[in-house]
Amino acid sequence: MLIGVPKEIKPQENRVGLTPESVKELIDDGNEVIIERTAGRGSGFDDQNYNDVGATVFENAQDIFDRAELIIKVKEPQDDEIKKLKDGQLLFTYLHLAASKALTEGLMNSGATCIAYETITDNNGRLPLLAPMSEVAGRISIQAGARALEMTNKGRGVLLSGATGAPPAKVVIIGCGVVGFNAALIAHGMKSNVTLIDQSEARLNELKNYFNDEVNTSISTPKTIAEEVKKCDLLIGGVLIPGSSAPKLVSDELVSKMKKGAAIVDVAIDQGGCIETSKPTTHADPVYIKHDVVHYCVTNMPGCVPRTSTISLNQATLPFVKKLARDGLKKALSDDRNFMNGLNVIKNKCTQADVARDLNIAFSNPEDLVA
């Protein structure tokens, strides 16, 4: 299969769809790989690194989209990229369609077949291609929150760890999946006062044991969320409903009752955000103030550590890319129901039930369209 890797054009996105090592494996399997000039530079991979493993470097994105059967990206296509997609072309990347009807309809109109990393499952119902970036985003969320709390960013001027005679910051994390756990790991390591909120008592007990009873836990209810949010210095939103818009668990009114200079990091912003006052931001302009609370809502958080993120992401995505290239779309998806769950758009139709419901568009059964 002819596989193409364009350079990411979302602002401050420096990850790349394939590392040179991944490209080598694909070429060794008999595929051809083409990549846009400087696509890997932000992740520390020069064009020569790709040439050395047998890839062909092209000057611009149009060359890639014109030639490739399978496009490998990291982030959802931007408007200019959607226009370059062709009927029947395969696109494999993060999509997060529930957050954007315009993106969804653009991909449907393109005629391309679009598979999303974030909706592929495993036999335990987990999301193996979302997990690496959720891990990175969870860890970054505490770094970003620490900076947001600094007075230079109009924060409270609180150090997460505290200091001699001064108490540590109170960090509240809503959602204890991969994002929440990794946020807790860093916040606890920085000696913060950590409170975890989740719907699952079993999950909270598991994490309480993991952290040797050194974190606080609360079952998620409107009452407990309100109580904890009003007391916190830093709030992390880590709620995920696979394929669907994030539920708004923290209202505008509740944000208005937070401490002046408190900080919010809404990691769920890719799926619309779980805090009512959240709106997407970029690494170039990452924070804004609402109700005297500093908000950090960058939609591609792992993009600020592109080398780590790209290498980690490729470990998860490469087996699926190899399967698509080896078996073709029909066999690769029909033989693996978990892979089939990744199909979001095909033949101008939406095949994700949650996306269709959230965006009020028609849903089509993916198995009927792949068969």
C-alpha positions in Angstrom: 0.0 0.0 0.0 1.1 3.6 -0.7 1.1 5.3 2.7 1.4 9.1 3.0 2.4 11.2 6.0 1.7 15.0 5.7 3.1 17.6 8.0 0.7 18.5 10.8 -0.7 22.0 10.3 -2.8 22.5 13.5 -1.2 25.5 15.3 1.8 24.4 17.5 1.3 20.7 16.6 4.8 19.2 16.2 4.0 15.5 16.4 4.2 13.4 13.2 2.2 10.4 12.2 5.0 7.9 11.7 8.6 7.8 13.1 11.4 6.7 10.9 11.5 3.4 12.8 7.8 2.8 12.0 8.4 3.7 8.4 11.2 1.2 8.1 8.9 -1.6 9.4 6.2 -0.7 6.9 8.7 -0.6 4.0 10.1 -3.9 5.1 6.6 -5.3 4.8 6.5 -4.3 1.2 4.7 -0.9 1.4 5.8 2.4 0.0 5.9 5.4 2.3 5.9 9.1 1.2 6.3 12.0 3.7 6.1 15.7 3.4 9.3 17.7 3.8 10.1 18.6 7.4 7.0 16.7 8.7 9.1 15.0 11.4 11.4 18.0 12.3 9.3 19.1 15.3 9.6 15.6 16.8 13.4 15.5 16.2 13.3 13.5 12.9 15.0 15.1 9.9 14.1 14.3 6.3 17.4 12.4 6.0 16.2 10.0 8.7 13.2 9.1 6.5 15.3 8.9 3.4 17.7 6.5 5.2 14.9 4.0 5.8 13.6 4.1 2.3 10.8 6.8 2.4 10.4 9.3 -0.4 10.2 13.0 0.7 7.9 15.3 -1.2 7.8 19.0 -1.2 4.2 19.7 -0.1 1.1 18.2 1.4 -0.8 18.2 -2.0 1.8 15.7 -3.3 1.0 13.4 -0.4 -2.8 13.7 -0.6 -2.7 13.2 -4.4 -0.7 10.0 -4.3 -1.4 8.2 -1.0 -4.0 5.4 -0.6 -3.6 5.7 3.2 -3.0 9.0 5.0 -1.5 8.7 8.5 -1.8 11.8 10.7 -2.0 12.8 14.4 -4.6 15.4 14.7 -8.0 15.9 13.0 -7.8 17.3 9.5 -7.9 21.1 9.3 -10.1 22.8 6.6 -7.3 22.9 4.0 -6.6 19.2 4.5 -10.3 18.2 4.2 -10.3 19.8 0.8 -7.4 17.6 -0.3 -9.0 14.3 0.7 -10.2 12.1 -2.1 -13.1 9.7 -2.6 -12.2 6.3 -1.1 -9.0 7.5 0.4 -8.2 6.1 3.8 -7.5 8.5 6.7 -6.2 7.2 10.1 -5.8 9.8 12.8 -7.4 11.3 15.9 -10.8 12.7 14.9 -12.8 13.6 18.0 -15.8 14.2 15.8 -18.4 14.8 18.5 -16.8 18.2 19.2 -17.4 19.5 15.7 -20.3 19.1 13.3 -18.4 21.1 10.7 -15.5 18.6 10.7 -17.8 15.6 10.7 -19.8 16.9 7.7 -16.6 17.9 5.9 -15.2 14.4 6.2 -18.5 12.9 5.1 -18.6 15.1 2.1 -15.0 14.3 1.2 -15.9 10.7 0.4 -12.8 9.5 2.4 -12.9 6.6 4.8 -12.0 7.9 8.2 -10.8 5.7 11.1 -10.3 7.4 14.5 -7.5 6.3 16.9 -9.7 7.3 19.9 -12.6 4.9 19.2 -10.7 1.7 18.6 -11.2 -0.6 21.6 -9.6 -3.8 23.0 -11.2 -6.9 24.4 -11.6 -5.2 27.8 -13.4 -2.2 26.4 -10.4 0.1 26.8 -9.1 2.5 24.2 -5.5 1.4 23.4 -4.7 4.1 20.9 -6.1 6.9 23.0 -4.3 5.7 26.2 -0.8 6.9 25.3 -1.8 10.5 24.6 -4.2 10.4 27.6 -1.2 9.4 29.7 0.9 12.3 28.4 -2.0 14.8 28.7 -2.7 13.8 32.2 0.9 14.3 33.2 1.1 17.6 31.3 -2.1 18.8 33.0 -0.4 19.2 36.3 2.6 21.0 34.8 0.2 23.3 33.0 -1.8 23.8 36.1 1.3 24.6 38.1 2.2 27.4 35.7 -1.4 28.7 35.6 -1.3 29.1 39.3 1.7 31.4 39.1 1.0 35.1 39.7 2.5 35.9 36.3 -0.4 34.1 34.7 -2.9 35.9 37.1 -3.1 32.8 39.3 -3.3 32.6 43.1 0.5 32.5 43.4 0.4 29.0 45.0 3.1 26.4 44.7 1.7 22.9 44.2 4.0 21.4 46.7 3.8 24.1 49.3 6.9 25.0 51.3 8.1 25.1 54.9 5.3 26.6 56.9 3.0 26.9 53.8 0.5 24.2 52.9 0.4 22.5 49.5 -2.1 23.3 46.9 -5.4 21.5 46.8 -5.8 19.6 43.5 -9.2 18.2 42.5 -9.3 15.7 39.6 -12.7 14.8 38.1 -12.5 11.5 36.3 -10.1 8.7 37.2 -9.4 7.0 33.9 -6.0 7.2 32.2 -6.0 11.0 32.3 -7.1 11.3 35.9 -4.7 8.6 37.1 -1.7 10.2 35.4 -2.6 13.6 36.7 -2.9 12.2 40.2 0.5 10.5 39.8 2.2 13.8 39.1 0.2 15.9 41.6 0.9 13.3 44.3 4.5 13.2 43.4 4.7 17.0 43.8 3.3 16.6 47.3 -0.1 18.3 46.5 -3.2 17.7 48.5 -5.1 15.5 45.9 -8.8 14.7 45.8 -10.1 12.2 43.2 -13.7 12.2 42.0 -15.2 9.4 40.0 -18.5 7.5 39.6 -16.9 4.1 40.3 -16.3 3.3 44.0 -14.2 0.3 42.9 -11.9 2.6 40.9 -11.6 5.1 43.7 -10.7 2.3 46.2 -8.1 0.9 43.7 -6.4 4.3 43.4 -6.6 4.9 47.2 -4.7 1.7 47.7 -2.3 2.5 44.9 -1.4 5.8 46.6 -1.3 4.3 50.1 -4.2 6.3 51.3 -2.3 9.5 50.6 -5.1 10.9 48.3 -8.7 11.8 49.1 -11.6 10.2 47.2 -15.2 11.1 46.6 -18.0 9.5 44.6 -19.1 11.8 41.8 -22.4 13.6 42.6 -23.4 17.3 42.0 -23.0 17.9 45.7 -19.6 16.5 46.1 -18.3 18.1 42.9 -19.6 21.5 44.1 -18.0 21.1 47.6 -14.6 20.1 46.3 -14.5 22.5 43.4 -15.1 25.5 45.6 -12.2 24.5 47.9 -9.6 23.7 45.2 -6.7 25.6 43.9 -6.4 23.5 40.7 -9.2 21.6 39.0 -8.4 18.9 36.4 -11.2 17.8 34.1 -10.4 14.3 32.9 -13.9 12.9 32.0 -14.3 10.8 28.9 -17.2 9.1 27.3 -15.7 7.2 24.3 -16.8 8.8 21.0 -19.2 11.2 22.6 -19.2 14.8 23.8 -17.9 15.2 27.4 -20.7 15.9 30.0 -20.7 19.3 31.5 -20.0 18.4 35.2 -18.9 21.9 36.4 -21.3 24.7 35.7 -20.6 28.4 34.9 -22.2 29.3 38.2 -19.9 26.9 40.1 -16.8 28.2 38.4 -17.9 31.7 39.6 -17.7 30.4 43.2 -14.1 29.1 42.9 -11.2 30.9 44.6 -10.0 34.0 42.9 -6.9 33.0 40.9 -7.7 29.2 41.0 -6.8 27.3 37.8 -8.7 24.9 35.6 -7.1 22.5 33.1 -9.9 20.8 31.0 -8.2 17.8 29.4 -11.6 16.8 28.0 -11.6 19.9 25.7 -11.0 17.7 22.6 -14.5 16.3 23.2 -16.0 19.6 24.0 -14.9 20.0 27.6 -16.4 18.9 30.9 -16.5 22.4 32.4 -19.1 24.8 31.1 -16.7 27.8 31.0 -14.1 25.9 28.9 -13.3 26.9 25.3 -10.5 25.6 23.1 -7.1 27.3 23.3 -3.7 26.8 21.7 -0.2 26.4 22.9 0.5 29.9 21.5 -2.3 31.4 23.7 -3.1 28.7 26.2 -4.9 30.5 29.0 -7.8 32.9 29.5 -9.6 34.3 32.6 -13.2 33.7 33.4 -14.7 34.6 36.8 -11.2 35.4 38.0 -10.3 31.7 37.3 -7.4 30.9 35.0 -8.5 28.4 32.3 -6.0 26.2 30.3 -7.9 24.4 27.5 -5.4 23.5 24.8 -6.9 20.9 22.4 -3.6 19.2 21.6 -1.8 19.2 24.9 0.7 16.4 24.0 1.9 18.5 21.1 4.1 20.5 23.4 6.2 17.4 24.0 6.2 16.0 20.5 9.1 13.7 20.6 7.9 11.8 23.6 4.3 11.9 22.3 5.2 10.7 18.8 7.3 7.8 19.9 4.6 6.7 22.5 1.8 7.1 20.0 3.6 5.0 17.3 4.0 2.1 19.7 0.2 1.9 19.8 -0.8 2.8 16.3 1.8 0.9 14.2 0.2 -2.6 14.5 -3.1 -1.2 13.2 -1.4 0.6 10.3 0.4 -2.6 9.4 -2.8 -4.5 9.5 -4.6 -2.0 7.3 -1.7 -2.0 4.8 -1.4 -5.8 4.8 -5.1 -6.8 4.7 -6.9 -3.8 3.2 -9.8 -2.1 4.8 -12.5 -4.7 4.4 -10.5 -7.7 5.9 -8.7 -5.6 8.6 -12.0 -4.3 10.0 -14.2 -7.3 9.4 -11.8 -9.6 11.1 -11.4 -7.4 14.2 -14.5 -5.9 15.8 -12.3 -3.7 18.0 -10.7 -2.2 14.9 -14.2 -1.8 13.3 -15.1 0.4 16.3 -12.6 2.9 15.0 -14.5 3.5 11.8 -16.2 6.9 12.0 -16.9 7.9 8.4 -17.3 5.8 5.2 -19.1 6.3 1.9 -20.3 9.8 3.0 -22.0 8.4 6.1 -21.3 8.6 9.9 -20.8 5.2 11.5 -20.3 6.3 15.1 -23.6 6.2 17.0 -22.6 8.6 19.7 -21.3 11.1 17.3 -24.5 10.9 15.2 -26.6 11.4 18.3 -24.6 14.3 19.7 -24.5 16.1 16.3 -28.0 15.2 15.3 -27.0 13.5 12.0 -27.9 10.1 10.5 -26.2 7.0 11.8 -25.2 4.1 9.5 -24.1 0.6 10.7 -20.4 0.3 9.8 -20.6 -3.4 9.2 -23.2 -2.9 6.4 -20.9 -0.4 4.7 -17.7 -2.4 5.0 -19.1 -5.7 3.9 
